């Protein structure tokens, strides 16, 4: 289980996976793998994937 910093902004998709919210132009997004689109229950669209910028797979999400 990955623990995010207390002040980190996170989002949870409908299946229950928690993602770290990052800016779309961040280094993590450029390194992201397994990218897919997720539509939240409120209708907003997010892109989600996994960043290996720190040596392990961290689930990340950003607004496309």
Buried (B, 14 or more C-beta within 10 A) or exposed (E): EEEBEEEEEEBEBEEEEEBBBBEEEBEBBEBBEEEEEBEEEEEEEBBBBBBEBEEEEBBBBBEE
